[in-house]
Amino acid sequence: MYRSRRHKVIAGVCGGIAERLGWSPNVVRLLFVLSCILPGPQFIIYLLMWIFIRKAPVTGGPSAPYYQ
């Protein structure tokens, strides 16, 4: 699992989860925001994932029109 380079708003965590599961990044972001209504360590888990999950490798090189 990697943090997304394409579907990145803050750190690419939700985008990376969405790419891994084959879901829309907006659905994962919405689920995260809705989960923040419930008590729990959602923000801490997000920060830990931001720290420990690597960014997706760059493919296509600098001349590619968009990161893959």
MDTraj code that builds the backbone (N, CA, C; nanometers):
import mdtraj as md
import numpy as np

residues = "MET TYR ARG SER ARG ARG HIS LYS VAL ILE ALA GLY VAL CYS GLY GLY ILE ALA GLU ARG LEU GLY TRP SER PRO ASN VAL VAL ARG LEU LEU PHE VAL LEU SER CYS ILE LEU PRO GLY PRO GLN PHE ILE ILE TYR LEU LEU MET TRP ILE PHE ILE ARG LYS ALA PRO VAL THR GLY GLY PRO SER ALA PRO TYR TYR GLN".split()
xyz = np.array([
    [0.0843, -0.1176, 0.0000],
    [0.0000, 0.0000, 0.0000],
    [0.0884, 0.1234, 0.0000],
    [0.0482, 0.2213, -0.0799],
    [0.1216, 0.3461, -0.0920],
    [0.0265, 0.4637, -0.0757],
    [0.0814, 0.5793, -0.0388],
    [0.0047, 0.7033, -0.0434],
    [-0.0011, 0.7476, -0.1886],
    [-0.1151, 0.7945, -0.2294],
    [-0.1365, 0.8301, -0.3690],
    [-0.0669, 0.9605, -0.4056],
    [-0.0139, 0.9655, -0.5261],
    [0.0391, 1.0903, -0.5804],
    [-0.0655, 1.1597, -0.6674],
    [-0.1557, 1.0816, -0.7263],
    [-0.2568, 1.1380, -0.8154],
    [-0.3776, 1.1923, -0.7397],
    [-0.4249, 1.1174, -0.6408],
    [-0.5473, 1.1521, -0.5680],
    [-0.5106, 1.2052, -0.4309],
    [-0.4395, 1.3147, -0.4300],
    [-0.3851, 1.3699, -0.3065],
    [-0.4536, 1.5020, -0.2760],
    [-0.5051, 1.5138, -0.1534],
    [-0.5591, 1.6413, -0.1074],
    [-0.4677, 1.6959, 0.0022],
    [-0.4445, 1.6149, 0.1044],
    [-0.3522, 1.6563, 0.2108],
    [-0.2249, 1.5736, 0.2024],
    [-0.2362, 1.4445, 0.2272],
    [-0.1167, 1.3598, 0.2282],
    [-0.1273, 1.2418, 0.1332],
    [-0.2432, 1.2193, 0.0731],
    [-0.2604, 1.1069, -0.0176],
    [-0.3011, 0.9778, 0.0516],
    [-0.3318, 0.9832, 0.1810],
    [-0.3678, 0.8616, 0.2548],
    [-0.5010, 0.8063, 0.2051],
    [-0.6027, 0.8897, 0.2005],
    [-0.7345, 0.8431, 0.1544],
    [-0.7289, 0.8015, 0.0073],
    [-0.6510, 0.8744, -0.0730],
    [-0.6344, 0.8370, -0.2134],
    [-0.5652, 0.7031, -0.2280],
    [-0.4668, 0.6764, -0.1438],
    [-0.3972, 0.5479, -0.1473],
    [-0.4872, 0.4334, -0.1058],
    [-0.5691, 0.4557, -0.0039],
    [-0.6647, 0.3533, 0.0372],
    [-0.7644, 0.3267, -0.0750],
    [-0.8118, 0.4324, -0.1393],
    [-0.9071, 0.4181, -0.2490],
    [-0.8461, 0.3414, -0.3656],
    [-0.7222, 0.3725, -0.4010],
    [-0.6565, 0.3006, -0.5102],
    [-0.6398, 0.1532, -0.4752],
    [-0.6049, 0.1249, -0.3518],
    [-0.5854, -0.0131, -0.3068],
    [-0.7154, -0.0937, -0.3135],
    [-0.8277, -0.0292, -0.2745],
    [-0.9562, -0.0979, -0.2713],
    [-1.0339, -0.0884, -0.4034],
    [-0.9867, -0.0023, -0.4934],
    [-1.0569, 0.0161, -0.6205],
    [-1.1806, 0.1040, -0.6069],
    [-1.1816, 0.1912, -0.5079],
    [-1.2941, 0.2814, -0.4824],
    [-1.2604, 0.4213, -0.5311],
    [-1.3601, 0.5065, -0.5283],
    [-1.3397, 0.6473, -0.5589],
    [-1.2738, 0.7147, -0.4386],
    [-1.1735, 0.7987, -0.4600],
    [-1.1106, 0.8694, -0.3478],
    [-1.2096, 0.9566, -0.2708],
    [-1.3084, 1.0117, -0.3400],
    [-1.4064, 1.0960, -0.2709],
    [-1.4921, 1.0156, -0.1733],
    [-1.5211, 0.8905, -0.2076],
    [-1.5978, 0.8048, -0.1169],
    [-1.5172, 0.7784, 0.0097],
    [-1.3885, 0.7497, -0.0047],
    [-1.3042, 0.7228, 0.1116],
    [-1.2919, 0.8483, 0.1971],
    [-1.2766, 0.9636, 0.1350],
    [-1.2688, 1.0891, 0.2111],
    [-1.3993, 1.1163, 0.2857],
    [-1.5125, 1.0926, 0.2202],
    [-1.6416, 1.1121, 0.2842],
    [-1.6580, 1.0179, 0.4032],
    [-1.6186, 0.8916, 0.3865],
    [-1.6268, 0.7962, 0.4971],
    [-1.5376, 0.8387, 0.6134],
    [-1.4203, 0.8923, 0.5828],
    [-1.3314, 0.9397, 0.6886],
    [-1.3943, 1.0568, 0.7644],
    [-1.4491, 1.1517, 0.6917],
    [-1.5108, 1.2678, 0.7558],
    [-1.6308, 1.2243, 0.8397],
    [-1.7118, 1.1338, 0.7877],
    [-1.8263, 1.0847, 0.8646],
    [-1.7810, 1.0067, 0.9876],
    [-1.6698, 0.9348, 0.9765],
    [-1.6205, 0.8594, 1.0919],
    [-1.5713, 0.9515, 1.2029],
    [-1.5380, 1.0745, 1.1682],
    [-1.4911, 1.1702, 1.2696],
    [-1.6034, 1.2133, 1.3628],
    [-1.7278, 1.1881, 1.3245],
    [-1.8412, 1.2177, 1.4120],
    [-1.8411, 1.1220, 1.5307],
    [-1.7969, 0.9988, 1.5073],
    [-1.7920, 0.8975, 1.6122],
    [-1.6682, 0.9182, 1.6983],
    [-1.6765, 0.8797, 1.8242],
    [-1.5565, 0.8897, 1.9085],
    [-1.4535, 0.7853, 1.8669],
    [-1.3289, 0.8239, 1.8723],
    [-1.2228, 0.7306, 1.8372],
    [-1.0980, 0.8027, 1.7911],
    [-0.9963, 0.7261, 1.7598],
    [-0.8656, 0.7845, 1.7254],
    [-0.8442, 0.8043, 1.5744],
    [-0.9458, 0.8507, 1.5021],
    [-0.9343, 0.8622, 1.3569],
    [-0.8194, 0.9524, 1.3143],
    [-0.8050, 1.0677, 1.3780],
    [-0.6992, 1.1614, 1.3385],
    [-0.5612, 1.1053, 1.3701],
    [-0.5488, 1.0359, 1.4806],
    [-0.4199, 0.9757, 1.5169],
    [-0.3830, 0.8672, 1.4165],
    [-0.4800, 0.7851, 1.3786],
    [-0.4541, 0.6809, 1.2793],
    [-0.4143, 0.7434, 1.1459],
    [-0.4838, 0.8507, 1.1055],
    [-0.4497, 0.9194, 0.9813],
    [-0.3059, 0.9719, 0.9859],
    [-0.2698, 1.0354, 1.0960],
    [-0.1331, 1.0884, 1.1095],
    [-0.0293, 0.9764, 1.1062],
    [-0.0582, 0.8649, 1.1722],
    [0.0350, 0.7517, 1.1697],
    [0.0494, 0.6948, 1.0285],
    [-0.0621, 0.6869, 0.9564],
    [-0.0546, 0.6382, 0.8185],
    [0.0250, 0.7353, 0.7323],
    [0.0098, 0.8647, 0.7551],
    [0.0836, 0.9663, 0.6818],
    [0.2339, 0.9485, 0.7043],
    [0.2708, 0.9159, 0.8266],
    [0.4118, 0.9016, 0.8611],
    [0.4707, 0.7704, 0.8088],
    [0.3978, 0.6599, 0.8250],
    [0.4571, 0.5287, 0.8010],
    [0.4331, 0.4694, 0.6621],
    [0.3332, 0.5154, 0.5902],
    [0.3088, 0.4624, 0.4559],
    [0.3880, 0.5454, 0.3557],
    [0.4624, 0.4756, 0.2709],
    [0.5459, 0.5448, 0.1721],
    [0.4614, 0.6012, 0.0585],
    [0.5147, 0.7044, -0.0074],
    [0.4515, 0.7580, -0.1273],
    [0.4663, 0.6580, -0.2398],
    [0.3718, 0.6590, -0.3306],
    [0.3778, 0.5724, -0.4472],
    [0.4994, 0.6111, -0.5309],
    [0.5667, 0.5127, -0.5892],
    [0.6818, 0.5454, -0.6735],
    [0.6382, 0.6233, -0.7974],
    [0.7251, 0.7109, -0.8418],
    [0.6979, 0.7899, -0.9614],
    [0.7257, 0.7023, -1.0822],
    [0.6296, 0.6975, -1.1724],
    [0.6486, 0.6220, -1.2963],
    [0.6318, 0.7162, -1.4137],
    [0.7017, 0.6919, -1.5190],
    [0.6885, 0.7745, -1.6380],
    [0.7917, 0.8834, -1.6494],
    [0.8617, 0.9151, -1.5431],
    [0.9668, 1.0154, -1.5485],
    [0.9120, 1.1561, -1.5521],
    [1.0018, 1.2547, -1.5517],
    [0.9595, 1.3945, -1.5468],
    [0.8929, 1.4420, -1.6755],
    [0.9154, 1.3731, -1.7867],
    [0.8537, 1.4169, -1.9115],
    [0.7109, 1.3653, -1.9271],
    [0.6681, 1.2775, -1.8380],
    [0.5307, 1.2277, -1.8437],
    [0.4341, 1.3397, -1.8090],
    [0.3210, 1.3457, -1.8785],
    [0.2268, 1.4560, -1.8532],
    [0.1598, 1.4481, -1.7168],
    [0.1563, 1.3297, -1.6553],
    [0.0861, 1.3130, -1.5279],
    [0.1477, 1.1962, -1.4549],
    [0.1616, 1.2079, -1.3242],
    [0.2162, 1.0970, -1.2465],
    [0.1192, 0.9797, -1.2518],
    [0.1718, 0.8638, -1.2662],
    [0.0908, 0.7414, -1.2709],
    [0.0649, 0.6916, -1.1329],
])
top = md.Topology()
chain = top.add_chain()
for i, resn in enumerate(residues, 1):
    res = top.add_residue(resn, chain, resSeq=i)
    for name in ("N", "CA", "C"):
        top.add_atom(name, md.element.get_by_symbol(name[0]), res)
traj = md.Trajectory(xyz[None], top)
